[in-house]
Amino acid sequence: MPIMPSFLRQALRDLGSQKLRTALTLFGLVWGTAAVSLLLAFGGGLHRQMAKTTAGLGNGIVITWPSLTSVPFEGLGKGRRILLTERDVDLLRKRSTHIDAISVEFSSTLKLQHGRQVRAVGVSGVDVPFGEMRNLIPREGGRFLNPLDVEKRRRVMFMGNQLAENVFGDEEPVGRTVSLSGSPFLVIGVMKKKIQTSNYSGPDDRMAYIPETTFRALTGQQYIDQFIYTAKSVARTSAAIEEVAAILAAKHRFDPQDEEAIKVWDTTQMMQFMDSFMLIFNLFLGIVGSLTLVVGGIGVSNIMHVVVEERTREIGIKMALGARTWSVLGGIMLETLIITATGGLLGIGITVAICAAVPAAGLTDFIGDPALTSGIAAITIGLLGTIGMLAGWFPARAAASLDPVVAMKT
């Protein structure tokens, strides 16, 4: 008869004789396993959700506003207003060695009319790269602005999804015409719904976007309100900011170190802070969950010590009849493995069920979608296996080192 089935039957029999202790130990392991995997899964889901909401503003963008100088420079006093045009942005596009994409942005509130509806709408005149940088993704059947729209000063409009719903209701907006400041505009696209927790000129879903050349022709506005750009890599963002300040300072004669002349919002710093914060937060959650699992491991060790004490005479008889040391050691370790594996599987099952229930409950927008990733599963299984082996090793070693003569007299 194979050895392993005999070992297994013996282990199950011994565990069955200690039903209450086994059940309590299993509960500790289930709770510990679920604690580790759930805390890490929820931490990861929250991190992904925060990254998603942050990306709603844009992909590593730098937003820059021309403002007032705060220090004298080359005989010119402070308080001088810096006025920029699209030609300044063209200059940056040509001279900068760190900028990957850049776009001007003119902003104003204009009158939009459709049928009998008349409403004041935030309108931005932008260039083609603006859509990708700001994550303005068109819904199926539509598009964002293209180079010909800008070059030909076309009267076309890309609408935020909430604005499109307010104006057209259940009707399809793409291909329809609206009046903007008395001029007809063709709706060429509607933004795909996105999560956005920060903005600088209003939520994107309530905005309208038209070519910057068309905006200037429509409003007569010469000076840009702001411009946005992305560096060729996140690591080069700081260098890009310094380079932009130097190029504009040389042309408009202000101190390149004057942070008030050209105000900057570097969104990559927000992402870096969030990543660092979530790393520390996830480490904290992992430590808390691990301590809970350690408590479960202590319970396993205690019950195996009790098993060894109650079976001391039996172990002594087996060893006197020729049972090998590895046989005694393996039996105790097998019982430990059964308890640990059962508790781990139940804990993982609870984690999977809870992770699946969160999206179904509509909680994604608040806490993200927790997921039992392969990394989390590997960490949990590795930690559980280590604790289980340590919990069973010491009682098993104590049992294997018993003197058969002394054990039989116990």
Secondary structure, 3 states (H helix, E strand, C coil): CCHHHHHHHHHHHHHHCCHHHHHHHHHHHHHHHHHHHHHHHHHHHHHHHHHHHHHCCCCCEEEEEECECCCCECCECCCCECCCCHHHHHHHHHHCCCEEEEEEEEEEEEEEEECCEEEEEEEEEECCHHHHHCCCCECCCCCCCCHHHHHCCCCEEEECHHHHHHHHCCCCCCCCEEEECCEEEEEEEEECCCCCCCCCCCCHHHEEEEEHHHHHHHHCCCCCCEEEEEECCHHHHHHHHHHHHHHHHHHHCCCCCCCCCEEEEEHHHHHHHHHHHHHHHHHHHHHHHHHHHHHHHHHHHHHHHHHHHHCHHHHHHHHHCCCCHHHHHHHHHHHHHHHHHHHHHHHHHHHHHHHHHHHHCCCHHHHCCCCCCHHHHHHHHHHHHHHHHHHHHHHHHHHHCCCHHHHHHC
